[in-house]
Amino acid sequence: MTLPRTYPSPPVELPLRLDGDPEPDTDCDVCQALDEQRSEARAKRDMSKVSDLNIEIRNHPHRGKGRRS
């Protein structure tokens, strides 16, 4: 007897990001604050928070510098 499939499709496989932490903009106070929070989270071994902060730093807009606005 074949069991019915209980999911709509095969699972999605996401790539493992092996690039390093994004560099904060040295002229941006927000990026510098996020970088400090990331260092504190890493010291506490809270890698989920480190990941969240990496995303915030990576996506933070810097108007007038050729990045997202």
C-alpha positions as CSV (number, residue, x, y, z in Angstrom):
1,M,0.0,0.0,0.0
2,T,1.4,3.4,-1.0
3,L,0.8,6.2,1.6
4,P,-0.7,9.4,0.4
5,R,1.7,12.4,0.0
6,T,1.0,14.8,2.9
7,Y,2.8,17.8,1.5
8,P,2.3,19.8,-1.7
9,S,5.8,19.6,-3.2
10,P,9.4,18.7,-2.4
11,P,11.1,20.8,0.2
12,V,12.9,24.0,-0.9
13,E,16.7,23.8,-0.5
14,L,18.2,27.2,0.4
15,P,21.9,27.8,-0.3
16,L,24.3,28.0,2.6
17,R,25.8,31.5,2.8
18,L,29.5,31.2,3.2
19,D,30.3,34.8,2.6
20,G,31.5,36.7,5.6
21,D,29.7,39.3,7.7
22,P,28.7,42.4,5.7
23,E,30.9,45.4,6.4
24,P,29.1,48.3,8.1
25,D,29.4,51.7,6.4
26,T,32.1,53.6,8.4
27,D,30.2,56.9,7.9
28,C,26.8,55.6,9.1
29,D,25.9,55.8,12.8
30,V,23.1,53.2,12.3
31,C,25.5,50.7,10.7
32,Q,28.1,51.3,13.5
33,A,25.4,50.7,16.2
34,L,24.3,47.5,14.4
35,D,27.9,46.3,14.2
36,E,28.3,46.9,18.0
37,Q,25.1,44.9,18.7
38,R,26.4,42.2,16.4
39,S,29.6,42.0,18.4
40,E,27.7,41.8,21.6
41,A,25.4,39.0,20.3
42,R,28.4,37.1,19.0
43,A,30.1,37.3,22.5
44,K,26.9,35.9,23.9
45,R,26.9,33.1,21.2
46,D,23.5,34.3,20.0
47,M,24.0,33.4,16.4
48,S,20.4,33.9,15.5
49,K,20.7,37.6,16.5
50,V,24.0,37.8,14.7
51,S,22.3,36.6,11.5
52,D,19.4,39.1,12.0
53,L,21.9,41.9,12.4
54,N,23.8,40.8,9.3
55,I,20.6,41.1,7.3
56,E,19.9,44.6,8.7
57,I,23.5,45.8,7.9
58,R,23.3,44.2,4.4
59,N,20.0,45.8,3.6
60,H,20.5,49.2,5.3
61,P,20.0,52.0,2.8
62,H,22.7,54.6,2.3
63,R,21.3,57.4,0.2
64,G,23.5,59.1,-2.4
65,K,26.2,56.4,-2.3
66,G,25.0,54.2,-5.1
67,R,23.3,51.8,-2.9
68,R,19.6,51.2,-2.2
69,S,17.6,54.3,-1.5
